[in-house]
Amino acid sequence: QVQLVESGGGLVQPGGSLRLSCVASGTILGVYGMSWYRQAPGKQRELVAAITSGRGTNYADSVKGRFTISKDNTKVYLQMNELKPEDTAVYYCNADILGFSRGEYWGQGTQVTVSS
């Protein structure tokens, strides 16, 4: 069984920074890609950033130039700078992992609130 656990969320003022972390644990034979999604109240979950096993990256237009995704084996990070109130959401880690079988896994989410 594979588990993803996020950390690093919190309350920050506009213009501030936060760094989210996600650690995958369990029986992991390979990681194909990891990503961050977010869901604001009343809105659909959206892709924020993704990174492949070859470290190729992809970002939502709304966060380009402000957020940076990085990966280290079974850990993925999201450095968020110049945060705006519209970045307020629950952020979820997602991973495409080969364990006993290949599957897509989700973390439980971490709240990010940008407010003065």
C-alpha positions in Angstrom: 0.0 0.0 0.0 1.3 3.5 -0.9 0.6 6.6 1.1 1.2 10.2 0.4 1.5 12.7 3.2 1.6 16.5 2.6 2.9 19.1 5.0 3.8 22.8 4.9 0.5 24.5 4.5 -0.6 27.4 6.6 -1.6 31.1 6.8 0.5 33.6 4.9 0.1 37.2 4.0 -0.2 38.3 0.3 3.3 38.4 -1.2 4.6 35.8 1.1 6.0 32.3 0.5 5.3 28.8 1.6 7.0 25.5 0.7 4.8 22.4 0.5 6.3 18.9 0.9 4.8 15.5 0.0 6.4 12.2 1.0 5.4 8.9 -0.6 5.8 5.7 1.5 5.0 2.1 1.4 6.0 -0.5 -1.3 7.4 1.7 -4.1 9.2 0.1 -7.0 9.1 3.2 -9.2 7.7 6.7 -9.5 6.5 7.8 -12.9 5.4 11.4 -12.0 4.3 13.6 -9.2 2.1 16.6 -9.1 0.2 19.2 -7.0 -3.4 20.0 -7.4 -5.6 22.5 -5.5 -9.2 22.9 -4.8 -10.8 26.2 -3.6 -14.2 26.3 -2.0 -16.9 25.9 -4.6 -14.4 25.2 -7.4 -13.2 22.1 -9.2 -9.9 20.6 -8.3 -7.2 21.9 -10.7 -3.7 21.0 -11.7 -1.1 23.4 -10.3 2.2 21.8 -11.3 3.5 18.5 -12.4 6.9 16.9 -12.7 7.9 13.7 -14.6 10.4 11.1 -13.7 12.7 12.8 -16.1 12.1 16.1 -14.2 10.2 17.7 -17.0 7.7 20.3 -15.5 4.4 21.7 -16.3 2.6 24.6 -14.6 -0.8 26.2 -14.6 -0.7 29.6 -16.3 -1.9 31.2 -13.0 1.2 30.1 -11.1 4.0 30.3 -13.8 6.9 32.4 -12.6 5.8 32.2 -9.0 5.7 28.4 -8.1 8.4 25.9 -8.6 7.9 22.1 -8.4 10.9 19.8 -7.6 11.3 16.2 -6.8 13.7 14.0 -4.9 13.1 10.3 -5.3 9.8 9.7 -3.5 9.4 13.3 -2.3 7.9 16.2 -4.2 8.0 19.9 -3.2 6.1 23.0 -4.2 7.9 26.3 -3.6 5.2 29.0 -3.7 6.3 32.7 -3.9 4.5 35.9 -4.3 1.3 34.3 -3.0 -2.0 35.9 -3.8 -5.4 35.6 -2.1 -6.6 33.6 -5.1 -4.0 30.9 -4.3 -6.1 30.0 -1.2 -7.1 26.4 -1.5 -6.5 22.9 -0.2 -3.4 21.6 -1.9 -3.2 17.9 -2.8 -0.2 15.8 -3.7 -0.7 13.3 -6.5 1.6 10.5 -7.7 1.7 7.9 -10.4 3.5 5.0 -8.6 4.4 1.4 -9.2 4.0 -0.6 -6.1 2.6 -4.1 -6.2 0.8 -2.6 -9.2 0.8 0.7 -10.9 -1.7 3.3 -9.7 -2.5 6.9 -9.0 -2.4 8.0 -5.4 -3.6 11.1 -3.5 -2.6 12.7 -0.3 -5.1 14.0 2.3 -4.5 17.7 1.4 -3.0 20.6 3.2 -4.7 24.0 3.6 -3.0 27.1 2.2 -4.7 30.4 3.2 -3.4 33.7 1.8 -4.9 36.6 3.7 -3.9 39.9 5.4 
